[in-house]
């Protein structure tokens, strides 16, 4: 992913609300499945790490990206933004700049 594409995705994510919250259970198989399902439906998602979660946000982002085959767009404070393009190009909702 180029810096131009990453900047485009960051701009889109700024207006989004978090759809998943990560609590003290941290990264569980159920959380991973929920993130994978959300990425399949939306392509770009924002997650919030709650204060009661003791794990590092960047580590959580890396683990979720590896398990869902997605890319970490950014980690700012307690917010994580992940991106995974749709498999079928016709179904893609987000068009990245070249």
Secondary structure by P-SEA (a helix, b strand, c coil): ccaaaaaaaaaaacccccccccccccccaaaaaaaaaaaaaccbbbbbbcccccccaaaaaaaaaaaaccccccccccbbbbbbcccccccccccccc
